[in-house]
Amino acid sequence: FMNLQELEVGVNVLLDTGDLAEVVAINDEAQTVLVCYLDAVAQPELVGAEVWLNPEEVIAIDMGTHSEGRT
């Protein structure tokens, strides 16, 4: 899983569900990350939704052509 220190607001990330999201905010105190879903494979209705997640649910930073992190 990704450490919060590796994440930045504005980066796109891959979630353990296979979904793509953008980091909107990071709460260091609560150790959570707020993401906005960009692509949700199983639940298309999530696209555009903002959800607080645990960093364990973020598996990689999406670099467009490749991903950094656990695959």
mmCIF file as Biopython writes it, N, C-alpha, C and O atoms, coordinates in Angstrom:
data_model
#
loop_
_atom_site.group_PDB
_atom_site.id
_atom_site.type_symbol
_atom_site.label_atom_id
_atom_site.label_alt_id
_atom_site.label_comp_id
_atom_site.label_asym_id
_atom_site.label_entity_id
_atom_site.label_seq_id
_atom_site.pdbx_PDB_ins_code
_atom_site.Cartn_x
_atom_site.Cartn_y
_atom_site.Cartn_z
_atom_site.occupancy
_atom_site.B_iso_or_equiv
_atom_site.auth_seq_id
_atom_site.auth_asym_id
_atom_site.pdbx_PDB_model_num
ATOM 1   N N  . PHE A ? 1  ? 0.846   -1.197 0.000   1.0 0.0 1  A 1 
ATOM 2   C CA . PHE A ? 1  ? 0.000   0.000  0.000   1.0 0.0 1  A 1 
ATOM 3   C C  . PHE A ? 1  ? 0.874   1.237  0.000   1.0 0.0 1  A 1 
ATOM 4   O O  . PHE A ? 1  ? 2.070   1.162  0.279   1.0 0.0 1  A 1 
ATOM 5   N N  . MET A ? 2  ? 0.281   2.364  -0.310  1.0 0.0 2  A 1 
ATOM 6   C CA . MET A ? 2  ? 1.018   3.624  -0.397  1.0 0.0 2  A 1 
ATOM 7   C C  . MET A ? 2  ? 1.058   4.298  0.978   1.0 0.0 2  A 1 
ATOM 8   O O  . MET A ? 2  ? 0.099   4.231  1.748   1.0 0.0 2  A 1 
ATOM 9   N N  . ASN A ? 3  ? 2.188   4.947  1.267   1.0 0.0 3  A 1 
ATOM 10  C CA . ASN A ? 3  ? 2.279   5.785  2.456   1.0 0.0 3  A 1 
ATOM 11  C C  . ASN A ? 3  ? 1.678   7.145  2.117   1.0 0.0 3  A 1 
ATOM 12  O O  . ASN A ? 3  ? 1.757   7.598  0.975   1.0 0.0 3  A 1 
ATOM 13  N N  . LEU A ? 4  ? 1.081   7.791  3.108   1.0 0.0 4  A 1 
ATOM 14  C CA . LEU A ? 4  ? 0.518   9.123  2.868   1.0 0.0 4  A 1 
ATOM 15  C C  . LEU A ? 4  ? 1.587   10.089 2.383   1.0 0.0 4  A 1 
ATOM 16  O O  . LEU A ? 4  ? 1.291   10.997 1.607   1.0 0.0 4  A 1 
ATOM 17  N N  . GLN A ? 5  ? 2.842   9.905  2.832   1.0 0.0 5  A 1 
ATOM 18  C CA . GLN A ? 5  ? 3.935   10.787 2.437   1.0 0.0 5  A 1 
ATOM 19  C C  . GLN A ? 5  ? 4.227   10.688 0.937   1.0 0.0 5  A 1 
ATOM 20  O O  . GLN A ? 5  ? 4.797   11.612 0.356   1.0 0.0 5  A 1 
ATOM 21  N N  . GLU A ? 6  ? 3.842   9.577  0.310   1.0 0.0 6  A 1 
ATOM 22  C CA . GLU A ? 6  ? 4.076   9.393  -1.122  1.0 0.0 6  A 1 
ATOM 23  C C  . GLU A ? 6  ? 2.988   10.041 -1.967  1.0 0.0 6  A 1 
ATOM 24  O O  . GLU A ? 6  ? 3.153   10.203 -3.176  1.0 0.0 6  A 1 
ATOM 25  N N  . LEU A ? 7  ? 1.881   10.411 -1.338  1.0 0.0 7  A 1 
ATOM 26  C CA . LEU A ? 7  ? 0.739   10.964 -2.067  1.0 0.0 7  A 1 
ATOM 27  C C  . LEU A ? 7  ? 0.737   12.485 -2.009  1.0 0.0 7  A 1 
ATOM 28  O O  . LEU A ? 7  ? 1.176   13.083 -1.026  1.0 0.0 7  A 1 
ATOM 29  N N  . GLU A ? 8  ? 0.239   13.101 -3.074  1.0 0.0 8  A 1 
ATOM 30  C CA . GLU A ? 8  ? 0.104   14.553 -3.131  1.0 0.0 8  A 1 
ATOM 31  C C  . GLU A ? 8  ? -1.274  14.894 -3.683  1.0 0.0 8  A 1 
ATOM 32  O O  . GLU A ? 8  ? -1.842  14.140 -4.473  1.0 0.0 8  A 1 
ATOM 33  N N  . VAL A ? 9  ? -1.802  16.034 -3.261  1.0 0.0 9  A 1 
ATOM 34  C CA . VAL A ? 9  ? -3.070  16.515 -3.806  1.0 0.0 9  A 1 
ATOM 35  C C  . VAL A ? 9  ? -2.886  16.748 -5.305  1.0 0.0 9  A 1 
ATOM 36  O O  . VAL A ? 9  ? -1.899  17.344 -5.738  1.0 0.0 9  A 1 
ATOM 37  N N  . GLY A ? 10 ? -3.848  16.271 -6.083  1.0 0.0 10 A 1 
ATOM 38  C CA . GLY A ? 10 ? -3.810  16.470 -7.525  1.0 0.0 10 A 1 
ATOM 39  C C  . GLY A ? 10 ? -3.308  15.289 -8.328  1.0 0.0 10 A 1 
ATOM 40  O O  . GLY A ? 10 ? -3.481  15.255 -9.546  1.0 0.0 10 A 1 
ATOM 41  N N  . VAL A ? 11 ? -2.678  14.305 -7.662  1.0 0.0 11 A 1 
ATOM 42  C CA . VAL A ? 11 ? -2.193  13.142 -8.408  1.0 0.0 11 A 1 
ATOM 43  C C  . VAL A ? 11 ? -3.309  12.122 -8.585  1.0 0.0 11 A 1 
ATOM 44  O O  . VAL A ? 11 ? -4.212  12.014 -7.755  1.0 0.0 11 A 1 
ATOM 45  N N  . ASN A ? 12 ? -3.229  11.384 -9.673  1.0 0.0 12 A 1 
ATOM 46  C CA . ASN A ? 12 ? -4.173  10.302 -9.928  1.0 0.0 12 A 1 
ATOM 47  C C  . ASN A ? 12 ? -3.620  9.018  -9.334  1.0 0.0 12 A 1 
ATOM 48  O O  . ASN A ? 12 ? -2.423  8.744  -9.420  1.0 0.0 12 A 1 
ATOM 49  N N  . VAL A ? 13 ? -4.504  8.236  -8.732  1.0 0.0 13 A 1 
ATOM 50  C CA . VAL A ? 13 ? -4.085  6.995  -8.079  1.0 0.0 13 A 1 
ATOM 51  C C  . VAL A ? 13 ? -4.980  5.839  -8.506  1.0 0.0 13 A 1 
ATOM 52  O O  . VAL A ? 13 ? -6.136  6.028  -8.886  1.0 0.0 13 A 1 
ATOM 53  N N  . LEU A ? 14 ? -4.417  4.641  -8.434  1.0 0.0 14 A 1 
ATOM 54  C CA . LEU A ? 14 ? -5.179  3.422  -8.663  1.0 0.0 14 A 1 
ATOM 55  C C  . LEU A ? 14 ? -5.571  2.858  -7.311  1.0 0.0 14 A 1 
ATOM 56  O O  . LEU A ? 14 ? -4.752  2.809  -6.393  1.0 0.0 14 A 1 
ATOM 57  N N  . LEU A ? 15 ? -6.819  2.433  -7.185  1.0 0.0 15 A 1 
ATOM 58  C CA . LEU A ? 15 ? -7.322  1.879  -5.933  1.0 0.0 15 A 1 
ATOM 59  C C  . LEU A ? 15 ? -7.333  0.360  -6.000  1.0 0.0 15 A 1 
ATOM 60  O O  . LEU A ? 15 ? -7.275  -0.221 -7.083  1.0 0.0 15 A 1 
ATOM 61  N N  . ASP A ? 16 ? -7.407  -0.279 -4.841  1.0 0.0 16 A 1 
ATOM 62  C CA . ASP A ? 16 ? -7.400  -1.748 -4.793  1.0 0.0 16 A 1 
ATOM 63  C C  . ASP A ? 16 ? -8.623  -2.360 -5.473  1.0 0.0 16 A 1 
ATOM 64  O O  . ASP A ? 16 ? -8.664  -3.568 -5.705  1.0 0.0 16 A 1 
ATOM 65  N N  . THR A ? 17 ? -9.614  -1.537 -5.792  1.0 0.0 17 A 1 
ATOM 66  C CA . THR A ? 17 ? -10.807 -2.006 -6.503  1.0 0.0 17 A 1 
ATOM 67  C C  . THR A ? 17 ? -10.614 -1.970 -8.019  1.0 0.0 17 A 1 
ATOM 68  O O  . THR A ? 17 ? -11.469 -2.434 -8.773  1.0 0.0 17 A 1 
ATOM 69  N N  . GLY A ? 18 ? -9.466  -1.407 -8.463  1.0 0.0 18 A 1 
ATOM 70  C CA . GLY A ? 18 ? -9.220  -1.248 -9.889  1.0 0.0 18 A 1 
ATOM 71  C C  . GLY A ? 18 ? -9.692  0.093  -10.417 1.0 0.0 18 A 1 
ATOM 72  O O  . GLY A ? 18 ? -9.567  0.377  -11.608 1.0 0.0 18 A 1 
ATOM 73  N N  . ASP A ? 19 ? -10.235 0.918  -9.534  1.0 0.0 19 A 1 
ATOM 74  C CA . ASP A ? 19 ? -10.757 2.218  -9.932  1.0 0.0 19 A 1 
ATOM 75  C C  . ASP A ? 19 ? -9.647  3.261  -9.987  1.0 0.0 19 A 1 
ATOM 76  O O  . ASP A ? 19 ? -8.607  3.108  -9.346  1.0 0.0 19 A 1 
ATOM 77  N N  . LEU A ? 20 ? -9.876  4.318  -10.757 1.0 0.0 20 A 1 
ATOM 78  C CA . LEU A ? 20 ? -8.956  5.438  -10.878 1.0 0.0 20 A 1 
ATOM 79  C C  . LEU A ? 20 ? -9.558  6.629  -10.145 1.0 0.0 20 A 1 
ATOM 80  O O  . LEU A ? 20 ? -10.746 6.918  -10.289 1.0 0.0 20 A 1 
ATOM 81  N N  . ALA A ? 21 ? -8.735  7.321  -9.357  1.0 0.0 21 A 1 
ATOM 82  C CA . ALA A ? 21 ? -9.228  8.465  -8.591  1.0 0.0 21 A 1 
ATOM 83  C C  . ALA A ? 21 ? -8.150  9.538  -8.509  1.0 0.0 21 A 1 
ATOM 84  O O  . ALA A ? 21 ? -6.968  9.269  -8.723  1.0 0.0 21 A 1 
ATOM 85  N N  . GLU A ? 22 ? -8.579  10.764 -8.194  1.0 0.0 22 A 1 
ATOM 86  C CA . GLU A ? 22 ? -7.655  11.876 -7.981  1.0 0.0 22 A 1 
ATOM 87  C C  . GLU A ? 22 ? -7.631  12.210 -6.496  1.0 0.0 22 A 1 
ATOM 88  O O  . GLU A ? 22 ? -8.676  12.273 -5.850  1.0 0.0 22 A 1 
ATOM 89  N N  . VAL A ? 23 ? -6.432  12.424 -5.958  1.0 0.0 23 A 1 
ATOM 90  C CA . VAL A ? 23 ? -6.300  12.817 -4.557  1.0 0.0 23 A 1 
ATOM 91  C C  . VAL A ? 23 ? -6.755  14.267 -4.419  1.0 0.0 23 A 1 
ATOM 92  O O  . VAL A ? 23 ? -6.234  15.159 -5.088  1.0 0.0 23 A 1 
ATOM 93  N N  . VAL A ? 24 ? -7.742  14.492 -3.536  1.0 0.0 24 A 1 
ATOM 94  C CA . VAL A ? 24 ? -8.309  15.825 -3.319  1.0 0.0 24 A 1 
ATOM 95  C C  . VAL A ? 24 ? -7.750  16.448 -2.040  1.0 0.0 24 A 1 
ATOM 96  O O  . VAL A ? 24 ? -7.507  17.654 -1.990  1.0 0.0 24 A 1 
ATOM 97  N N  . ALA A ? 25 ? -7.548  15.630 -1.012  1.0 0.0 25 A 1 
ATOM 98  C CA . ALA A ? 25 ? -7.034  16.116 0.269   1.0 0.0 25 A 1 
ATOM 99  C C  . ALA A ? 25 ? -6.398  14.957 1.022   1.0 0.0 25 A 1 
ATOM 100 O O  . ALA A ? 25 ? -6.702  13.789 0.782   1.0 0.0 25 A 1 
ATOM 101 N N  . ILE A ? 26 ? -5.508  15.315 1.938   1.0 0.0 26 A 1 
ATOM 102 C CA . ILE A ? 26 ? -4.850  14.314 2.781   1.0 0.0 26 A 1 
ATOM 103 C C  . ILE A ? 26 ? -4.998  14.756 4.228   1.0 0.0 26 A 1 
ATOM 104 O O  . ILE A ? 26 ? -4.711  15.905 4.562   1.0 0.0 26 A 1 
ATOM 105 N N  . ASN A ? 27 ? -5.446  13.848 5.085   1.0 0.0 27 A 1 
ATOM 106 C CA . ASN A ? 27 ? -5.583  14.133 6.509   1.0 0.0 27 A 1 
ATOM 107 C C  . ASN A ? 27 ? -4.516  13.328 7.249   1.0 0.0 27 A 1 
ATOM 108 O O  . ASN A ? 27 ? -4.719  12.156 7.568   1.0 0.0 27 A 1 
ATOM 109 N N  . ASP A ? 28 ? -3.376  13.971 7.518   1.0 0.0 28 A 1 
ATOM 110 C CA . ASP A ? 28 ? -2.267  13.285 8.189   1.0 0.0 28 A 1 
ATOM 111 C C  . ASP A ? 28 ? -2.663  12.785 9.572   1.0 0.0 28 A 1 
ATOM 112 O O  . ASP A ? 28 ? -2.268  11.694 9.983   1.0 0.0 28 A 1 
ATOM 113 N N  . GLU A ? 29 ? -3.450  13.592 10.290  1.0 0.0 29 A 1 
ATOM 114 C CA . GLU A ? 29 ? -3.831  13.235 11.657  1.0 0.0 29 A 1 
ATOM 115 C C  . GLU A ? 29 ? -4.677  11.963 11.696  1.0 0.0 29 A 1 
ATOM 116 O O  . GLU A ? 29 ? -4.461  11.091 12.538  1.0 0.0 29 A 1 
ATOM 117 N N  . ALA A ? 30 ? -5.636  11.865 10.782  1.0 0.0 30 A 1 
ATOM 118 C CA . ALA A ? 30 ? -6.522  10.696 10.744  1.0 0.0 30 A 1 
ATOM 119 C C  . ALA A ? 30 ? -5.954  9.571  9.883   1.0 0.0 30 A 1 
ATOM 120 O O  . ALA A ? 30 ? -6.494  8.465  9.846   1.0 0.0 30 A 1 
ATOM 121 N N  . GLN A ? 31 ? -4.841  9.876  9.185   1.0 0.0 31 A 1 
ATOM 122 C CA . GLN A ? 31 ? -4.232  8.894  8.276   1.0 0.0 31 A 1 
ATOM 123 C C  . GLN A ? 31 ? -5.224  8.422  7.217   1.0 0.0 31 A 1 
ATOM 124 O O  . GLN A ? 31 ? -5.370  7.224  6.975   1.0 0.0 31 A 1 
ATOM 125 N N  . THR A ? 32 ? -5.908  9.389  6.585   1.0 0.0 32 A 1 
ATOM 126 C CA . THR A ? 32 ? -6.849  9.081  5.512   1.0 0.0 32 A 1 
ATOM 127 C C  . THR A ? 32 ? -6.591  10.006 4.329   1.0 0.0 32 A 1 
ATOM 128 O O  . THR A ? 32 ? -5.929  11.036 4.458   1.0 0.0 32 A 1 
ATOM 129 N N  . VAL A ? 33 ? -7.121  9.621  3.184   1.0 0.0 33 A 1 
ATOM 130 C CA . VAL A ? 33 ? -6.958  10.406 1.962   1.0 0.0 33 A 1 
ATOM 131 C C  . VAL A ? 33 ? -8.331  10.572 1.303   1.0 0.0 33 A 1 
ATOM 132 O O  . VAL A ? 33 ? -9.092  9.613  1.180   1.0 0.0 33 A 1 
ATOM 133 N N  . LEU A ? 34 ? -8.634  11.809 0.882   1.0 0.0 34 A 1 
ATOM 134 C CA . LEU A ? 34 ? -9.891  12.093 0.192   1.0 0.0 34 A 1 
ATOM 135 C C  . LEU A ? 34 ? -9.636  12.001 -1.304  1.0 0.0 34 A 1 
ATOM 136 O O  . LEU A ? 34 ? -8.769  12.690 -1.841  1.0 0.0 34 A 1 
ATOM 137 N N  . VAL A ? 35 ? -10.402 11.140 -1.972  1.0 0.0 35 A 1 
ATOM 138 C CA . VAL A ? 35 ? -10.243 10.985 -3.414  1.0 0.0 35 A 1 
ATOM 139 C C  . VAL A ? 35 ? -11.552 11.302 -4.126  1.0 0.0 35 A 1 
ATOM 140 O O  . VAL A ? 35 ? -12.637 11.175 -3.558  1.0 0.0 35 A 1 
ATOM 141 N N  . CYS A ? 36 ? -11.423 11.713 -5.373  1.0 0.0 36 A 1 
ATOM 142 C CA . CYS A ? 36 ? -12.569 11.900 -6.260  1.0 0.0 36 A 1 
ATOM 143 C C  . CYS A ? 36 ? -12.449 10.836 -7.345  1.0 0.0 36 A 1 
ATOM 144 O O  . CYS A ? 36 ? -11.451 10.783 -8.065  1.0 0.0 36 A 1 
ATOM 145 N N  . TYR A ? 37 ? -13.464 9.998  -7.458  1.0 0.0 37 A 1 
ATOM 146 C CA . TYR A ? 37 ? -13.434 8.914  -8.444  1.0 0.0 37 A 1 
ATOM 147 C C  . TYR A ? 37 ? -13.460 9.474  -9.866  1.0 0.0 37 A 1 
ATOM 148 O O  . TYR A ? 37 ? -14.327 10.280 -10.203 1.0 0.0 37 A 1 
ATOM 149 N N  . LEU A ? 38 ? -12.508 9.045  -10.698 1.0 0.0 38 A 1 
ATOM 150 C CA . LEU A ? 38 ? -12.460 9.420  -12.107 1.0 0.0 38 A 1 
ATOM 151 C C  . LEU A ? 38 ? -13.015 8.306  -12.981 1.0 0.0 38 A 1 
ATOM 152 O O  . LEU A ? 38 ? -13.613 8.562  -14.026 1.0 0.0 38 A 1 
ATOM 153 N N  . ASP A ? 39 ? -12.813 7.068  -12.546 1.0 0.0 39 A 1 
ATOM 154 C CA . ASP A ? 39 ? -13.299 5.896  -13.275 1.0 0.0 39 A 1 
ATOM 155 C C  . ASP A ? 39 ? -13.588 4.805  -12.254 1.0 0.0 39 A 1 
ATOM 156 O O  . ASP A ? 39 ? -12.711 4.440  -11.471 1.0 0.0 39 A 1 
ATOM 157 N N  . ALA A ? 40 ? -14.794 4.291  -12.258 1.0 0.0 40 A 1 
ATOM 158 C CA . ALA A ? 40 ? -15.179 3.240  -11.318 1.0 0.0 40 A 1 
ATOM 159 C C  . ALA A ? 40 ? -15.749 2.072  -12.117 1.0 0.0 40 A 1 
ATOM 160 O O  . ALA A ? 40 ? -16.863 2.145  -12.635 1.0 0.0 40 A 1 
ATOM 161 N N  . VAL A ? 41 ? -14.976 1.001  -12.210 1.0 0.0 41 A 1 
ATOM 162 C CA . VAL A ? 41 ? -15.326 -0.135 -13.057 1.0 0.0 41 A 1 
ATOM 163 C C  . VAL A ? 41 ? -16.629 -0.796 -12.614 1.0 0.0 41 A 1 
ATOM 164 O O  . VAL A ? 41 ? -17.551 -0.950 -13.415 1.0 0.0 41 A 1 
ATOM 165 N N  . ALA A ? 42 ? -16.705 -1.182 -11.356 1.0 0.0 42 A 1 
ATOM 166 C CA . ALA A ? 42 ? -17.865 -1.934 -10.871 1.0 0.0 42 A 1 
ATOM 167 C C  . ALA A ? 42 ? -19.056 -1.040 -10.515 1.0 0.0 42 A 1 
ATOM 168 O O  . ALA A ? 42 ? -20.206 -1.477 -10.567 1.0 0.0 42 A 1 
ATOM 169 N N  . GLN A ? 43 ? -18.768 0.220  -10.153 1.0 0.0 43 A 1 
ATOM 170 C CA . GLN A ? 43 ? -19.838 1.127  -9.714  1.0 0.0 43 A 1 
ATOM 171 C C  . GLN A ? 43 ? -19.704 2.475  -10.429 1.0 0.0 43 A 1 
ATOM 172 O O  . GLN A ? 43 ? -19.201 3.432  -9.840  1.0 0.0 43 A 1 
ATOM 173 N N  . PRO A ? 44 ? -20.147 2.567  -11.689 1.0 0.0 44 A 1 
ATOM 174 C CA . PRO A ? 44 ? -20.009 3.818  -12.455 1.0 0.0 44 A 1 
ATOM 175 C C  . PRO A ? 44 ? -20.632 5.029  -11.763 1.0 0.0 44 A 1 
ATOM 176 O O  . PRO A ? 44 ? -20.237 6.166  -12.020 1.0 0.0 44 A 1 
ATOM 177 N N  . GLU A ? 45 ? -21.601 4.783  -10.888 1.0 0.0 45 A 1 
ATOM 178 C CA . GLU A ? 45 ? -22.248 5.906  -10.188 1.0 0.0 45 A 1 
ATOM 179 C C  . GLU A ? 45 ? -21.290 6.611  -9.228  1.0 0.0 45 A 1 
ATOM 180 O O  . GLU A ? 45 ? -21.589 7.712  -8.766  1.0 0.0 45 A 1 
ATOM 181 N N  . LEU A ? 46 ? -20.148 6.001  -8.921  1.0 0.0 46 A 1 
ATOM 182 C CA . LEU A ? 46 ? -19.165 6.627  -8.037  1.0 0.0 46 A 1 
ATOM 183 C C  . LEU A ? 46 ? -18.363 7.726  -8.732  1.0 0.0 46 A 1 
ATOM 184 O O  . LEU A ? 46 ? -17.758 8.560  -8.057  1.0 0.0 46 A 1 
ATOM 185 N N  . VAL A ? 47 ? -18.345 7.744  -10.058 1.0 0.0 47 A 1 
ATOM 186 C CA . VAL A ? 47 ? -17.558 8.744  -10.786 1.0 0.0 47 A 1 
ATOM 187 C C  . VAL A ? 47 ? -18.011 10.141 -10.372 1.0 0.0 47 A 1 
ATOM 188 O O  . VAL A ? 47 ? -19.195 10.469 -10.444 1.0 0.0 47 A 1 
ATOM 189 N N  . GLY A ? 48 ? -17.057 10.955 -9.938  1.0 0.0 48 A 1 
ATOM 190 C CA . GLY A ? 48 ? -17.351 12.302 -9.460  1.0 0.0 48 A 1 
ATOM 191 C C  . GLY A ? 48 ? -17.557 12.386 -7.960  1.0 0.0 48 A 1 
ATOM 192 O O  . GLY A ? 48 ? -17.550 13.477 -7.390  1.0 0.0 48 A 1 
ATOM 193 N N  . ALA A ? 49 ? -17.743 11.233 -7.313  1.0 0.0 49 A 1 
ATOM 194 C CA . ALA A ? 49 ? -17.958 11.219 -5.861  1.0 0.0 49 A 1 
ATOM 195 C C  . ALA A ? 49 ? -16.629 11.389 -5.128  1.0 0.0 49 A 1 
ATOM 196 O O  . ALA A ? 49 ? -15.595 10.894 -5.576  1.0 0.0 49 A 1 
ATOM 197 N N  . GLU A ? 50 ? -16.668 12.097 -3.996  1.0 0.0 50 A 1 
ATOM 198 C CA . GLU A ? 50 ? -15.490 12.246 -3.141  1.0 0.0 50 A 1 
ATOM 199 C C  . GLU A ? 50 ? -15.673 11.380 -1.908  1.0 0.0 50 A 1 
ATOM 200 O O  . GLU A ? 50 ? -16.703 11.438 -1.235  1.0 0.0 50 A 1 
ATOM 201 N N  . VAL A ? 51 ? -14.652 10.569 -1.619  1.0 0.0 51 A 1 
ATOM 202 C CA . VAL A ? 51 ? -14.737 9.590  -0.541  1.0 0.0 51 A 1 
ATOM 203 C C  . VAL A ? 51 ? -13.420 9.572  0.230   1.0 0.0 51 A 1 
ATOM 204 O O  . VAL A ? 51 ? -12.344 9.620  -0.366  1.0 0.0 51 A 1 
ATOM 205 N N  . TRP A ? 52 ? -13.512 9.502  1.570   1.0 0.0 52 A 1 
ATOM 206 C CA . TRP A ? 52 ? -12.317 9.334  2.399   1.0 0.0 52 A 1 
ATOM 207 C C  . TRP A ? 52 ? -11.950 7.853  2.438   1.0 0.0 52 A 1 
ATOM 208 O O  . TRP A ? 52 ? -12.798 7.006  2.718   1.0 0.0 52 A 1 
ATOM 209 N N  . LEU A ? 53 ? -10.690 7.543  2.157   1.0 0.0 53 A 1 
ATOM 210 C CA . LEU A ? 53 ? -10.205 6.165  2.142   1.0 0.0 53 A 1 
ATOM 211 C C  . LEU A ? 53 ? -8.987  6.016  3.041   1.0 0.0 53 A 1 
ATOM 212 O O  . LEU A ? 53 ? -8.315  6.995  3.362   1.0 0.0 53 A 1 
ATOM 213 N N  . ASN A ? 54 ? -8.713  4.791  3.438   1.0 0.0 54 A 1 
ATOM 214 C CA . ASN A ? 54 ? -7.468  4.473  4.123   1.0 0.0 54 A 1 
ATOM 215 C C  . ASN A ? 54 ? -6.374  4.348  3.070   1.0 0.0 54 A 1 
ATOM 216 O O  . ASN A ? 54 ? -6.657  3.933  1.946   1.0 0.0 54 A 1 
ATOM 217 N N  . PRO A ? 55 ? -5.128  4.696  3.405   1.0 0.0 55 A 1 
ATOM 218 C CA . PRO A ? 55 ? -4.046  4.586  2.423   1.0 0.0 55 A 1 
ATOM 219 C C  . PRO A ? 55 ? -3.861  3.162  1.900   1.0 0.0 55 A 1 
ATOM 220 O O  . PRO A ? 55 ? -3.344  2.971  0.800   1.0 0.0 55 A 1 
ATOM 221 N N  . GLU A ? 56 ? -4.281  2.159  2.680   1.0 0.0 56 A 1 
ATOM 222 C CA . GLU A ? 56 ? -4.157  0.769  2.241   1.0 0.0 56 A 1 
ATOM 223 C C  . GLU A ? 56 ? -4.985  0.498  0.987   1.0 0.0 56 A 1 
ATOM 224 O O  . GLU A ? 56 ? -4.713  -0.450 0.251   1.0 0.0 56 A 1 
ATOM 225 N N  . GLU A ? 57 ? -5.995  1.334  0.747   1.0 0.0 57 A 1 
ATOM 226 C CA . GLU A ? 57 ? -6.860  1.148  -0.421  1.0 0.0 57 A 1 
ATOM 227 C C  . GLU A ? 57 ? -6.261  1.754  -1.692  1.0 0.0 57 A 1 
ATOM 228 O O  . GLU A ? 57 ? -6.760  1.517  -2.792  1.0 0.0 57 A 1 
ATOM 229 N N  . VAL A ? 58 ? -5.187  2.538  -1.533  1.0 0.0 58 A 1 
ATOM 230 C CA . VAL A ? 58 ? -4.488  3.134  -2.674  1.0 0.0 58 A 1 
ATOM 231 C C  . VAL A ? 58 ? -3.285  2.252  -2.981  1.0 0.0 58 A 1 
ATOM 232 O O  . VAL A ? 58 ? -2.393  2.097  -2.146  1.0 0.0 58 A 1 
ATOM 233 N N  . ILE A ? 59 ? -3.262  1.666  -4.194  1.0 0.0 59 A 1 
ATOM 234 C CA . ILE A ? 59 ? -2.180  0.724  -4.488  1.0 0.0 59 A 1 
ATOM 235 C C  . ILE A ? 59 ? -1.075  1.303  -5.354  1.0 0.0 59 A 1 
ATOM 236 O O  . ILE A ? 59 ? 0.034   0.768  -5.362  1.0 0.0 59 A 1 
ATOM 237 N N  . ALA A ? 60 ? -1.342  2.382  -6.086  1.0 0.0 60 A 1 
ATOM 238 C CA . ALA A ? 60 ? -0.313  2.930  -6.967  1.0 0.0 60 A 1 
ATOM 239 C C  . ALA A ? 60 ? -0.665  4.352  -7.382  1.0 0.0 60 A 1 
ATOM 240 O O  . ALA A ? 60 ? -1.828  4.756  -7.373  1.0 0.0 60 A 1 
ATOM 241 N N  . ILE A ? 61 ? 0.381   5.102  -7.747  1.0 0.0 61 A 1 
ATOM 242 C CA . ILE A ? 61 ? 0.201   6.418  -8.346  1.0 0.0 61 A 1 
ATOM 243 C C  . ILE A ? 61 ? 0.152   6.211  -9.852  1.0 0.0 61 A 1 
ATOM 244 O O  . ILE A ? 61 ? 1.044   5.583  -10.423 1.0 0.0 61 A 1 
ATOM 245 N N  . ASP A ? 62 ? -0.880  6.731  -10.495 1.0 0.0 62 A 1 
ATOM 246 C CA . ASP A ? 62 ? -1.038  6.569  -11.941 1.0 0.0 62 A 1 
ATOM 247 C C  . ASP A ? 62 ? -0.237  7.647  -12.655 1.0 0.0 62 A 1 
ATOM 248 O O  . ASP A ? 62 ? -0.495  8.839  -12.485 1.0 0.0 62 A 1 
ATOM 249 N N  . MET A ? 63 ? 0.738   7.222  -13.456 1.0 0.0 63 A 1 
ATOM 250 C CA . MET A ? 63 ? 1.594   8.158  -14.183 1.0 0.0 63 A 1 
ATOM 251 C C  . MET A ? 63 ? 1.150   8.326  -15.640 1.0 0.0 63 A 1 
ATOM 252 O O  . MET A ? 63 ? 1.869   8.922  -16.443 1.0 0.0 63 A 1 
ATOM 253 N N  . GLY A ? 64 ? -0.013  7.811  -15.975 1.0 0.0 64 A 1 
ATOM 254 C CA . GLY A ? 64 ? -0.497  7.901  -17.349 1.0 0.0 64 A 1 
ATOM 255 C C  . GLY A ? 64 ? -0.024  6.724  -18.185 1.0 0.0 64 A 1 
ATOM 256 O O  . GLY A ? 64 ? -0.830  5.915  -18.643 1.0 0.0 64 A 1 
ATOM 257 N N  . THR A ? 65 ? 1.288   6.631  -18.383 1.0 0.0 65 A 1 
ATOM 258 C CA . THR A ? 65 ? 1.824   5.537  -19.194 1.0 0.0 65 A 1 
ATOM 259 C C  . THR A ? 65 ? 2.245   4.352  -18.347 1.0 0.0 65 A 1 
ATOM 260 O O  . THR A ? 65 ? 2.345   3.231  -18.847 1.0 0.0 65 A 1 
ATOM 261 N N  . HIS A ? 66 ? 2.496   4.594  -17.056 1.0 0.0 66 A 1 
ATOM 262 C CA . HIS A ? 66 ? 2.849   3.494  -16.154 1.0 0.0 66 A 1 
ATOM 263 C C  . HIS A ? 66 ? 2.448   3.870  -14.733 1.0 0.0 66 A 1 
ATOM 264 O O  . HIS A ? 66 ? 2.062   5.009  -14.472 1.0 0.0 66 A 1 
ATOM 265 N N  . SER A ? 67 ? 2.539   2.916  -13.820 1.0 0.0 67 A 1 
ATOM 266 C CA . SER A ? 67 ? 2.149   3.156  -12.433 1.0 0.0 67 A 1 
ATOM 267 C C  . SER A ? 67 ? 3.327   2.923  -11.509 1.0 0.0 67 A 1 
ATOM 268 O O  . SER A ? 67 ? 4.144   2.033  -11.742 1.0 0.0 67 A 1 
ATOM 269 N N  . GLU A ? 68 ? 3.410   3.727  -10.459 1.0 0.0 68 A 1 
ATOM 270 C CA . GLU A ? 68 ? 4.436   3.555  -9.434  1.0 0.0 68 A 1 
ATOM 271 C C  . GLU A ? 68 ? 3.767   2.981  -8.201  1.0 0.0 68 A 1 
ATOM 272 O O  . GLU A ? 68 ? 2.735   3.487  -7.760  1.0 0.0 68 A 1 
ATOM 273 N N  . GLY A ? 69 ? 4.346   1.930  -7.642  1.0 0.0 69 A 1 
ATOM 274 C CA . GLY A ? 69 ? 3.786   1.345  -6.429  1.0 0.0 69 A 1 
ATOM 275 C C  . GLY A ? 69 ? 3.570   -0.132 -6.595  1.0 0.0 69 A 1 
ATOM 276 O O  . GLY A ? 69 ? 4.147   -0.754 -7.487  1.0 0.0 69 A 1 
ATOM 277 N N  . ARG A ? 70 ? 2.748   -0.699 -5.750  1.0 0.0 70 A 1 
ATOM 278 C CA . ARG A ? 70 ? 2.475   -2.128 -5.741  1.0 0.0 70 A 1 
ATOM 279 C C  . ARG A ? 70 ? 1.563   -2.490 -6.905  1.0 0.0 70 A 1 
ATOM 280 O O  . ARG A ? 70 ? 0.570   -1.807 -7.156  1.0 0.0 70 A 1 
ATOM 281 N N  . THR A ? 71 ? 1.894   -3.552 -7.609  1.0 0.0 71 A 1 
ATOM 282 C CA . THR A ? 71 ? 1.037   -3.991 -8.718  1.0 0.0 71 A 1 
ATOM 283 C C  . THR A ? 71 ? 0.653   -5.432 -8.539  1.0 0.0 71 A 1 
ATOM 284 O O  . THR A ? 71 ? -0.067  -5.987 -9.369  1.0 0.0 71 A 1 
#
